[in-house]
Amino acid sequence: MCGINGITNFNLKFNKSNLINFISIMNNTIKHRGPDHGDYYINSQDKLIIGNRRLAIIDLESRSNQPLISRYSKNVISFNGEIYNYEYLKKELQDKGYKFYSKGDTEVISVLFDEYGIDFVSKLDGMFAISIWDDRNQKLYLIRDFFGKKPLYYVNCDGNLFFSSEINSLKKVIEDNYKTFCDENFKEFINFGYVDDNKTIFKKIRRLKPSSFIEVSKEKIEEKKYNYYHNFKKDINNYEQLLKRSINKRLNSDAKVGLLLSGGVDSSLILKYLGEKNINIKSYTINIHEKNNDKYLEAIGDLSKKYNIKNNIKNINSKSLLDCADKIYKNLSEPITDISIIPTFLAYEFASNECKVLLNGDGADEIFLGYRRHLLSKIVSLLNLKKNSFLDKFFNNTEIRLLRCLFSNDVKKIQHLSGNYYCNSDKDLFLADISPNSKLYSNFDNFNEKMIFHDLNNQLTNCLLIKADHCSMSNSVEARSPYLDKSVYFKSLGDNRNNFNSIKQTKIILRNLLSKSHKYISNLPKEGFDLKRKYIYQNNKNTILDKLNDSRSYIYNFINKKKLIKNFYNDVNFQSDIYWTAYSYILWEENN
């Protein structure tokens, strides 16, 4: 796991000294991603420079440091991530006569590219953001993994491509005119709490899409989708075996591995499989006092005792949560309104004292339909009612998001179920029309299918995985997600998703797997790291008011500052998400 940076310089706009200065700044900006080693490669003609910060996980020796130059060509690789099937691929290449001088996965990727060219990516099973300089053809390739677990940002500056694992690294070296905001994207952020697709809140800075690569040459910069290979083994075609195999792959590490344990279904099922294999591992839990977590703590205690696994618990309360907000939002590439970023960050920080690798339950809710909104979206699809606006004045409570959905277009329905919730009283706060793009998700006839697509391809990729990468890598920890495995995902696509949940219960498949030995835990409702904003608002009212009042933030181009502060001061129920949208954005703005 690492951080990568680079600049193409085909037009020779920059001299060698410029390039080295730029890459040194960029590497230093993302040092937290890879504190173990840093270096760069510069092309002999100054056409390209590539940097790397390494977090050593596999093969801790210097022979696996990056950037790595192929022994069979002059191709150069800088890579962020882990390839879980690299040993199998290494054997395949050895059978072709290749020799290896390290024990890590980076050299395997390098030789794969030498042998297969860009088509090599279809063979990879893992999470990655890869940059490869094809010296013979004078081309740069940037490649992102299937789910988009590892981020990769880029900006085209007059034909020279700057790229990095984090936006702040780019902002340190690009000119100011490439850092301006896009108002349409900003409206999307206000609606959903993040920006989807390959966009960011900046006009010029882009994300590389999952399952995609960019080919950069002197003549062009072109983004393409790559073909991915998948083949189920007939003897491994049930979820229990697929999940066990996925977990086992993610245990391969020369650094210590741990588990984030919430006491819910997803992480408990991982712990169950680890325990059954007698894996010596520690788990880590964040306990938020106001959430009344007794039943989850009891479940964690029972699991830990049964499988003889040491669980470490960090107790926090909502009064102290904002004390660490500045360090959490520092280096966050994009603003995100998901309030669970705070306990998520604290969990990785807590575990980082002992572990470099942490397993988590990311992706389970999206693949196996674990959110309450998946139940509601079923109801919305069945009823499919048209808008009846005179009822709108009665809808001012988060408990009736469902009712709002029944009388909205499909994009609004998705916003009501998964995006930021705004009360009717919020309407007077907006200084511009922030309605989401009604053309989104137009390829689906069924609303439930649109909701599932949104969760997997937008919220997971463009919010939750960005959050997980930031929280883990800010603490120099690698996050691994067993549920985000292509075998698990493709099997779910082939199954009838109507069987994944019912009107009363979510995530039925995973609950059934857990109930074989832990029925009580399997019936617990979803909690995760979610927080009640009301607790934070009540316990930190003056702190939040000061932040909202003192700021000259860009968000006040869209929100009436005086009305926002007045509403927050007088509010007693705190049902709206507008306060956290504004406050969290201002935190991000001040720290970036």
RONULO-192641 format. One record per residue (C-alpha): chain; residue in three letters; x, y, z; residue number from 1. Coordinates in steps of 0.05 Angstrom, whole numbers. Each point is the difference from the previous one (the first is absolute). Layout:
R chaine residu     xx     yy     zz num
R      A    ALA      X      Y      Z NUM
...
END
This chain:
R chaine residu     xx     yy     zz num
R      A    MET      0      0      0   1
R      A    CYS     28     67    -20   2
R      A    GLY    -13     68    -29   3
R      A    ILE     17     16    -72   4
R      A    ASN     14     66    -37   5
R      A    GLY     24     20    -69   6
R      A    ILE      4     51    -55   7
R      A    THR      6     -9    -76   8
R      A    ASN     42     53    -35   9
R      A    PHE     -3    -18    -74  10
R      A    ASN      1     73    -20  11
R      A    LEU     61     12     44  12
R      A    LYS    -34     59     33  13
R      A    PHE     37    -17     64  14
R      A    ASN     75    -11      9  15
R      A    LYS     30    -55     42  16
R      A    SER      7     44     61  17
R      A    ASN    -74     20     -5  18
R      A    LEU    -22    -73     -4  19
R      A    ILE     42    -22     59  20
R      A    ASN    -25     58     42  21
R      A    PHE    -73    -17    -18  22
R      A    ILE      6    -74     16  23
R      A    SER     37     14     65  24
R      A    ILE    -58     45     22  25
R      A    MET    -52    -51    -22  26
R      A    ASN     35    -59     33  27
R      A    ASN      7     39     65  28
R      A    THR    -73     19     -1  29
R      A    ILE    -21    -73      1  30
R      A    LYS     54    -26     46  31
R      A    HIS    -53    -25     49  32
R      A    ARG    -21    -51    -54  33
R      A    GLY     70    -30     -1  34
R      A    PRO     47     18     57  35
R      A    ASP     47    -58    -14  36
R      A    HIS     34     25    -63  37
R      A    GLY     -4     54    -53  38
R      A    ASP     33      9    -67  39
R      A    TYR    -12     21    -73  40
R      A    TYR     20    -18    -71  41
R      A    ILE     13     52    -54  42
R      A    ASN      4    -17    -74  43
R      A    SER     68     14    -32  44
R      A    GLN    -33     50    -48  45
R      A    ASP    -40     33     56  46
R      A    LYS    -65    -22    -32  47
R      A    LEU    -27    -30     64  48
R      A    ILE     11     -5     75  49
R      A    ILE    -33    -51     46  50
R      A    GLY      1      1     76  51
R      A    ASN    -18    -50     54  52
R      A    ARG    -10     -3     76  53
R      A    ARG      2    -71     26  54
R      A    LEU    -37    -33     57  55
R      A    ALA     35    -67      3  56
R      A    ILE    -49    -58      7  57
R      A    ILE     26    -56    -45  58
R      A    ASP     75    -13     -4  59
R      A    LEU     25     52     49  60
R      A    GLU     69      3    -30  61
R      A    SER     28     57    -43  62
R      A    ARG     -2    -44    -62  63
R      A    SER    -75     14     -4  64
R      A    ASN      7     76      5  65
R      A    GLN    -30     43    -55  66
R      A    PRO      0     27    -53  67
R      A    LEU     25    -67    -28  68
R      A    ILE     35     -7    -67  69
R      A    SER    -11    -65    -37  70
R      A    ARG     61    -45     -9  71
R      A    TYR    -28    -22    -67  72
R      A    SER    -14     69    -29  73
R      A    LYS      5     72     21  74
R      A    ASN    -72      2     22  75
R      A    VAL    -12     33     67  76
R      A    ILE    -56    -12     51  77
R      A    SER    -26     38     60  78
R      A    PHE    -57    -38     32  79
R      A    ASN    -49      9     58  80
R      A    GLY    -38    -60     25  81
R      A    GLU      4    -76      7  82
R      A    ILE     -6    -56    -51  83
R      A    TYR    -29    -60     35  84
R      A    ASN     16    -51    -55  85
R      A    TYR     71     24    -13  86
R      A    GLU     32    -66     21  87
R      A    TYR    -43    -38    -50  88
R      A    LEU     18     50    -55  89
R      A    LYS     73     -3     19  90
R      A    LYS      0    -76     -9  91
R      A    GLU    -33     10    -69  92
R      A    LEU     56     47    -20  93
R      A    GLN     55    -44     28  94
R      A    ASP    -27    -56    -44  95
R      A    LYS     13     47    -59  96
R      A    GLY     72      9     21  97
R      A    TYR     -2     64     40  98
R      A    LYS     42      7     63  99
R      A    PHE    -18     42     61 100
R      A    TYR     45     36     48 101
R      A    SER    -51     21     53 102
R      A    LYS    -56    -33     38 103
R      A    GLY    -52     54    -10 104
R      A    ASP    -57     14    -48 105
R      A    THR     29     63    -33 106
R      A    GLU     52    -39    -40 107
R      A    VAL    -54    -49    -22 108
R      A    ILE    -41     58    -29 109
R      A    SER     61     27    -35 110
R      A    VAL     16    -67    -34 111
R      A    LEU    -74    -11    -17 112
R      A    PHE      1     66    -38 113
R      A    ASP     64    -21    -36 114
R      A    GLU    -34    -65    -22 115
R      A    TYR    -72     21    -15 116
R      A    GLY      0     75     -7 117
R      A    ILE    -60     38     27 118
R      A    ASP    -43    -63     -6 119
R      A    PHE     36    -26     62 120
R      A    VAL    -49     37     45 121
R      A    SER    -56    -50    -16 122
R      A    LYS     40    -52     40 123
R      A    LEU      5     40     64 124
R      A    ASP    -40    -16     62 125
R      A    GLY      9     56     50 126
R      A    MET     -7     74     15 127
R      A    PHE     46     47    -36 128
R      A    ALA     18     66    -32 129
R      A    ILE     58    -13    -47 130
R      A    SER     44     46    -42 131
R      A    ILE     44    -33    -53 132
R      A    TRP     48     34    -46 133
R      A    ASP      7    -38    -66 134
R      A    ASP     69     22    -20 135
R      A    ARG      2    -33    -68 136
R      A    ASN    -65     32    -23 137
R      A    GLN      9     63     40 138
R      A    LYS    -68     -6     34 139
R      A    LEU    -26      6     71 140
R      A    TYR    -56    -44     25 141
R      A    LEU    -42     15     62 142
R      A    ILE    -44    -57     23 143
R      A    ARG    -53     -6     55 144
R      A    ASP    -29    -63     31 145
R      A    PHE    -69    -31    -13 146
R      A    PHE    -37     29     59 147
R      A    GLY     40     65      6 148
R      A    LYS     29    -16     68 149
R      A    LYS     64     39    -13 150
R      A    PRO     -9     72    -22 151
R      A    LEU     36     33    -58 152
R      A    TYR     -9     73    -20 153
R      A    TYR     26     37    -60 154
R      A    VAL     -1     68    -34 155
R      A    ASN     19     18    -71 156
R      A    CYS     42     63      1 157
R      A    ASP      9     22    -72 158
R      A    GLY     18    -70    -23 159
R      A    ASN     41    -20     61 160
R      A    LEU    -35    -49     45 161
R      A    PHE      9      7     76 162
R      A    PHE    -25    -60     40 163
R      A    SER     -1    -21     73 164
R      A    SER    -33    -43     53 165
R      A    GLU    -25     64     33 166
R      A    ILE    -26     67    -26 167
R      A    ASN     41     40     50 168
R      A    SER     63    -26    -32 169
R      A    LEU    -24     28    -67 170
R      A    LYS    -22     66     30 171
R      A    LYS     70     13     27 172
R      A    VAL     31      3    -69 173
R      A    ILE    -53     18    -52 174
R      A    GLU    -18     72    -18 175
R      A    ASP    -59     34     34 176
R      A    ASN    -45     -1    -62 177
R      A    TYR     -3    -76      5 178
R      A    LYS    -26      3     72 179
R      A    THR    -65     38    -12 180
R      A    PHE    -66    -32     22 181
R      A    CYS    -55    -24    -46 182
R      A    ASP    -67     26     24 183
R      A    GLU    -41    -57    -30 184
R      A    ASN     44    -51     35 185
R      A    PHE     -5     40     64 186
R      A    LYS    -76     -4     -3 187
R      A    GLU      7    -75     -7 188
R      A    PHE     43     -1     62 189
R      A    ILE    -54     39     38 190
R      A    ASN    -53    -50    -23 191
R      A    PHE     36    -66     12 192
R      A    GLY     59     17     45 193
R      A    TYR     51    -17    -54 194
R      A    VAL     10      7    -76 195
R      A    ASP    -11    -61    -43 196
R      A    ASP     30    -30    -64 197
R      A    ASN     70     25    -18 198
R      A    LYS    -14     71     23 199
R      A    THR     24     38     62 200
R      A    ILE    -22     68     25 201
R      A    PHE     57     29    -41 202
R      A    LYS    -12     17    -74 203
R      A    LYS     65    -30    -26 204
R      A    ILE     19    -54     50 205
R      A    ARG    -29    -69    -15 206
R      A    ARG     -2    -69     30 207
R      A    LEU     19    -60    -42 208
R      A    LYS    -61    -44     -2 209
R      A    PRO      1    -71     28 210
R      A    SER     17    -55    -51 211
R      A    SER     32     53    -44 212
R      A    PHE     68     22    -25 213
R      A    ILE     29     63    -31 214
R      A    GLU     50     -5    -57 215
R      A    VAL     44     62     -5 216
R      A    SER     46     15    -58 217
R      A    LYS     27     62    -34 218
R      A    GLU    -60     -1    -47 219
R      A    LYS    -58    -13     46 220
R      A    ILE    -29    -15     69 221
R      A    GLU    -53    -53     -5 222
R      A    GLU    -42    -35     54 223
R      A    LYS    -25    -71    -14 224
R      A    LYS    -35    -57     36 225
R      A    TYR     41    -64      6 226
R      A    ASN    -25    -71     -7 227
R      A    TYR      0    -40     65 228
R      A    TYR      5    -74      4 229
R      A    HIS    -44    -41     45 230
R      A    ASN    -13    -74      4 231
R      A    PHE    -35    -36     57 232
R      A    LYS     28    -66     22 233
R      A    LYS    -59    -48     -1 234
R      A    ASP     19    -28     68 235
R      A    ILE      0     69     32 236
R      A    ASN    -68     30    -17 237
R      A    ASN    -31     14     67 238
R      A    TYR      7     62     41 239
R      A    GLU     30    -33     61 240
R      A    GLN     58    -30    -39 241
R      A    LEU     10     63    -41 242
R      A    LEU      3     44     62 243
R      A    LYS     48    -47     35 244
R      A    ARG     46      0    -61 245
R      A    SER     -5     75     -5 246
R      A    ILE     19      9     74 247
R      A    ASN     57    -49     -7 248
R      A    LYS     29     38    -59 249
R      A    ARG      0     64     40 250
R      A    LEU     39    -29     58 251
R      A    ASN     64     -4    -42 252
R      A    SER     46     52     31 253
R      A    ASP     70      8     28 254
R      A    ALA    -29     53     47 255
R      A    LYS    -49    -11     56 256
R      A    VAL    -74     -8    -19 257
R      A    GLY    -60     20     43 258
R      A    LEU    -75      7     -6 259
R      A    LEU    -48     58     10 260
R      A    LEU    -57    -31     41 261
R      A    SER    -66     36     10 262
R      A    GLY    -40    -59     27 263
R      A    GLY    -46      3    -61 264
R      A    VAL    -12    -55    -51 265
R      A    ASP     56     17    -50 266
R      A    SER     60      3     46 267
R      A    SER    -27    -54     45 268
R      A    LEU     -3    -49    -58 269
R      A    ILE     72     16    -18 270
R      A    LEU     21    -12     73 271
R      A    LYS    -39    -66      0 272
R      A    TYR     39    -26    -60 273
R      A    LEU     66     24     28 274
R      A    GLY    -16    -33     66 275
R      A    GLU    -18    -66    -32 276
R      A    LYS     69     -1    -33 277
R      A    ASN     34     17     66 278
R      A    ILE     30     63    -31 279
R      A    ASN     39     40     52 280
R      A    ILE    -28     70    -10 281
R      A    LYS    -20     60     41 282
R      A    SER    -64     39    -10 283
R      A    TYR    -17     73     13 284
R      A    THR    -65     33     19 285
R      A    ILE    -23     72      8 286
R      A    ASN    -54      7     53 287
R      A    ILE    -41     64     -4 288
R      A    HIS    -34     10     67 289
R      A    GLU    -63     35    -25 290
R      A    LYS    -17    -56    -48 291
R      A    ASN    -19    -49     55 292
R      A    ASN     43    -56    -28 293
R      A    ASP    -10    -50     56 294
R      A    LYS    -28    -54    -45 295
R      A    TYR     58      7    -50 296
R      A    LEU     53      1     55 297
R      A    GLU    -32    -63     28 298
R      A    ALA      4    -32    -69 299
R      A    ILE     73     21     -8 300
R      A    GLY     16    -29     69 301
R      A    ASP    -33    -66    -17 302
R      A    LEU     37     -6    -67 303
R      A    SER     67     19     29 304
R      A    LYS     -7    -50     57 305
R      A    LYS    -23    -57    -45 306
R      A    TYR     57      8    -49 307
R      A    ASN     53     23     50 308
R      A    ILE     12     65    -37 309
R      A    LYS     22     62     37 310
R      A    ASN    -46     58    -13 311
R      A    ASN     22     71     15 312
R      A    ILE    -54     53     15 313
R      A    LYS      8     75     -4 314
R      A    ASN    -56     39     35 315
R      A    ILE    -19     69    -27 316
R      A    ASN    -59     47      8 317
R      A    SER    -31     52    -46 318
R      A    LYS     27     57     42 319
R      A    SER     72    -19    -17 320
R      A    LEU    -13    -20    -73 321
R      A    LEU     11     69    -28 322
R      A    ASP     65      9     38 323
R      A    CYS     35    -41    -53 324
R      A    ALA    -39     27    -60 325
R      A    ASP     56     43    -28 326
R      A    LYS     50    -58     -5 327
R      A    ILE    -54    -44    -31 328
R      A    TYR    -17     49    -55 329
R      A    LYS     73     17    -14 330
R      A    ASN     25    -32    -65 331
R      A    LEU    -71    -23    -18 332
R      A    SER      0      6    -76 333
R      A    GLU    -74     16     -6 334
R      A    PRO    -53     25     48 335
R      A    ILE    -45    -55     25 336
R      A    THR    -61     10     45 337
R      A    ASP     -2    -71     26 338
R      A    ILE      6     13     75 339
R      A    SER     26    -70     13 340
R      A    ILE     67     24    -27 341
R      A    ILE     16     21     72 342
R      A    PRO     -7    -67     36 343
R      A    THR     29    -35    -62 344
R      A    PHE     62     42      4 345
R      A    LEU      6    -11     75 346
R      A    ALA     -6    -75    -10 347
R      A    TYR     58     -2    -49 348
R      A    GLU     40     47     44 349
R      A    PHE    -13    -45     60 350
R      A    ALA     21    -63    -35 351
R      A    SER     60     31    -35 352
R      A    ASN     42     -6     63 353
R      A    GLU      2    -75    -10 354
R      A    CYS    -21    -17    -72 355
R      A    LYS     19     22    -70 356
R      A    VAL    -57    -39    -33 357
R      A    LEU    -73     -1     22 358
R      A    LEU    -58    -41    -27 359
R      A    ASN    -67     35     -3 360
R      A    GLY    -72    -13    -22 361
R      A    ASP     -2     51    -56 362
R      A    GLY    -44    -19    -59 363
R      A    ALA    -45    -51     36 364
R      A    ASP    -59     48      4 365
R      A    GLU      5     19    -74 366
R      A    ILE      8    -71    -27 367
R      A    PHE    -48    -35     48 368
R      A    LEU    -51     57      8 369
R      A    GLY     12     17     72 370
R      A    TYR    -28     70      6 371
R      A    ARG    -69     16     25 372
R      A    ARG    -10     41    -63 373
R      A    HIS      4    -64    -41 374
R      A    LEU    -64    -21     35 375
R      A    LEU    -31     68    -13 376
R      A    SER     21      0    -73 377
R      A    LYS    -39    -65    -10 378
R      A    ILE    -62     34     27 379
R      A    VAL     12     61    -44 380
R      A    SER      7    -44    -62 381
R      A    LEU    -64    -37     16 382
R      A    LEU    -42     62     13 383
R      A    ASN     32     45    -54 384
R      A    LEU    -45     59     18 385
R      A    LYS      2     67    -35 386
R      A    LYS     14     66     32 387
R      A    ASN    -54     32     42 388
R      A    SER     33     64     24 389
R      A    PHE    -54     26     48 390
R      A    LEU     20    -54     50 391
R      A    ASP     71     26      1 392
R      A    LYS    -12     48     57 393
R      A    PHE    -12    -58     47 394
R      A    PHE     67    -34    -16 395
R      A    ASN     50     30     48 396
R      A    ASN     29    -60     37 397
R      A    THR     55    -49    -18 398
R      A    GLU    -45    -58     19 399
R      A    ILE    -44     15    -61 400
R      A    ARG     52      0    -54 401
R      A    LEU    -40    -57    -30 402
R      A    LEU    -61     44     -8 403
R      A    ARG     40     54    -34 404
R      A    CYS     26    -53    -49 405
R      A    LEU    -69    -21    -21 406
R      A    PHE    -14     68    -33 407
R      A    SER     68     15    -31 408
R      A    ASN     37    -17    -64 409
R      A    ASP     49    -58      5 410
R      A    VAL     63     43     11 411
R      A    LYS    -35     37     56 412
R      A    LYS    -21    -67     29 413
R      A    ILE     72    -22      2 414
R      A    GLN     20     65     32 415
R      A    HIS    -54     -7     54 416
R      A    LEU     21    -72     15 417
R      A    SER     75      5     -3 418
R      A    GLY     21     73     -8 419
R      A    ASN     -4     60     46 420
R      A    TYR    -68     11     31 421
R      A    TYR    -27     71      2 422
R      A    CYS    -64     21     35 423
R      A    ASN    -52     45    -32 424
R      A    SER     26     57     43 425
R      A    ASP     67     -7    -36 426
R      A    LYS    -29     22    -66 427
R      A    ASP      7     73     16 428
R      A    LEU     74    -11     16 429
R      A    PHE     21    -15    -71 430
R      A    LEU     23     58    -43 431
R      A    ALA     -1    -41    -64 432
R      A    ASP    -37    -60    -29 433
R      A    ILE     39    -61     25 434
R      A    SER    -46    -52    -31 435
R      A    PRO     39    -63    -21 436
R      A    ASN      8    -18    -73 437
R      A    SER    -64    -36    -21 438
R      A    LYS     37    -38    -55 439
R      A    LEU     39    -42     50 440
R      A    TYR    -18    -75      1 441
R      A    SER    -42      7    -63 442
R      A    ASN     22    -69    -25 443
R      A    PHE    -42    -38     51 444
R      A    ASP    -75    -11     -3 445
R      A    ASN     -8    -25     72 446
R      A    PHE     13     48     57 447
R      A    ASN     27    -55     45 448
R      A    GLU     53    -15    -52 449
R      A    LYS     18     74     -3 450
R      A    MET      8      1     75 451
R      A    ILE     46    -61      0 452
R      A    PHE     41     28    -58 453
R      A    HIS      6     66     37 454
R      A    ASP     26    -33     63 455
R      A    LEU     52    -43    -36 456
R      A    ASN     24     48    -53 457
R      A    ASN     -8     68     32 458
R      A    GLN     -5     -1     76 459
R      A    LEU     48    -58     11 460
R      A    THR     53     22    -51 461
R      A    ASN     -5     76      7 462
R      A    CYS    -13      7     74 463
R      A    LEU      9    -61     44 464
R      A    LEU     64    -26    -32 465
R      A    ILE     30     70     -2 466
R      A    LYS    -17      6     74 467
R      A    ALA     32    -68     16 468
R      A    ASP     63     15    -40 469
R      A    HIS      8     68     33 470
R      A    CYS    -12    -26     71 471
R      A    SER     47    -59     -9 472
R      A    MET     56     32    -39 473
R      A    SER      1     63     42 474
R      A    ASN     20    -48     56 475
R      A    SER     49    -40    -44 476
R      A    VAL    -46    -61      0 477
R      A    GLU    -22    -44    -58 478
R      A    ALA    -75    -16     -1 479
R      A    ARG    -22    -66    -30 480
R      A    SER    -73    -16    -16 481
R      A    PRO    -17    -75     -7 482
R      A    TYR    -71     15    -25 483
R      A    LEU     28     41    -57 484
R      A    ASP     24    -61    -38 485
R      A    LYS    -17    -10    -73 486
R      A    SER    -21    -73     11 487
R      A    VAL    -49     21     54 488
R      A    TYR    -26     58    -41 489
R      A    PHE    -10    -39    -65 490
R      A    LYS    -37    -55     36 491
R      A    SER    -47     51     30 492
R      A    LEU    -15     28    -69 493
R      A    GLY    -21    -69    -23 494
R      A    ASP    -47    -11     58 495
R      A    ASN    -71     26     10 496
R      A    ARG      9     63     42 497
R      A    ASN    -71     -4     24 498
R      A    ASN     25    -55     46 499
R      A    PHE     53     45     31 500
R      A    ASN    -49     36     44 501
R      A    SER    -73      1     21 502
R      A    ILE    -47     54     24 503
R      A    LYS     23    -15     71 504
R      A    GLN     73    -20     -7 505
R      A    THR     62     22    -36 506
R      A    LYS     61    -40    -23 507
R      A    ILE    -34    -67      8 508
R      A    ILE     56    -41    -32 509
R      A    LEU     54     24     49 510
R      A    ARG    -47     -4     59 511
R      A    ASN    -15    -73    -17 512
R      A    LEU     74    -16     -4 513
R      A    LEU     12     31     68 514
R      A    SER    -63    -30     32 515
R      A    LYS     28    -70     -7 516
R      A    SER     41     12     63 517
R      A    HIS    -19     70     24 518
R      A    LYS    -75     10     -9 519
R      A    TYR     -5     57     50 520
R      A    ILE     53     41    -36 521
R      A    SER    -29    -15    -69 522
R      A    ASN    -66     33     21 523
R      A    LEU     31     65     23 524
R      A    PRO    -20     61    -41 525
R      A    LYS     52     38    -41 526
R      A    GLU     39     52     39 527
R      A    GLY     72      6    -25 528
R      A    PHE     34     66     15 529
R      A    ASP    -61     42    -12 530
R      A    LEU    -14     57     48 531
R      A    LYS    -60     40     22 532
R      A    ARG     17     71    -20 533
R      A    LYS    -47     25     54 534
R      A    TYR     49    -23     54 535
R      A    ILE     57     38    -32 536
R      A    TYR    -40     63    -12 537
R      A    GLN    -26      2     72 538
R      A    ASN     68    -12     31 539
R      A    ASN     40     45    -46 540
R      A    LYS    -49     54    -18 541
R      A    ASN     45     60     14 542
R      A    THR     59    -32    -36 543
R      A    ILE    -42    -12    -62 544
R      A    LEU    -32     69      3 545
R      A    ASP     68     33      3 546
R      A    LYS     23    -38    -61 547
R      A    LEU    -62     16    -40 548
R      A    ASN      1     73     20 549
R      A    ASP     73     16    -10 550
R      A    SER     10    -32    -67 551
R      A    ARG      0     35    -67 552
R      A    SER    -10    -67    -33 553
R      A    TYR    -15    -15    -73 554
R      A    ILE    -61    -39     22 555
R      A    TYR    -34     66     17 556
R      A    ASN     -6     13    -74 557
R      A    PHE    -55    -52      4 558
R      A    ILE    -26      6     71 559
R      A    ASN    -25     61     37 560
R      A    LYS     48      7     58 561
R      A    LYS    -42     42     46 562
R      A    LYS    -61    -44     -7 563
R      A    LEU     41    -63      9 564
R      A    ILE     30     25     66 565
R      A    LYS    -68     24     24 566
R      A    ASN    -32    -67    -15 567
R      A    PHE     55    -38     34 568
R      A    TYR     -3     44     62 569
R      A    ASN    -75     -9      7 570
R      A    ASP     -5    -73    -21 571
R      A    VAL    -16    -51     54 572
R      A    ASN    -11    -63    -42 573
R      A    PHE     60      7    -48 574
R      A    GLN    -33    -43    -53 575
R      A    SER     32     33    -60 576
R      A    ASP     67    -20    -30 577
R      A    ILE     13     72    -23 578
R      A    TYR     39     19     63 579
R      A    TRP     49    -57     -7 580
R      A    THR      7     11    -75 581
R      A    ALA     21     72     13 582
R      A    TYR     42    -14     62 583
R      A    SER     38    -60    -30 584
R      A    TYR     13     38    -64 585
R      A    ILE     28     59     38 586
R      A    LEU     45    -47     39 587
R      A    TRP     26    -29    -65 588
R      A    GLU      9     68    -31 589
R      A    GLU     40     27     59 590
R      A    ASN     46    -61      3 591
R      A    ASN     14     -7    -74 592
END
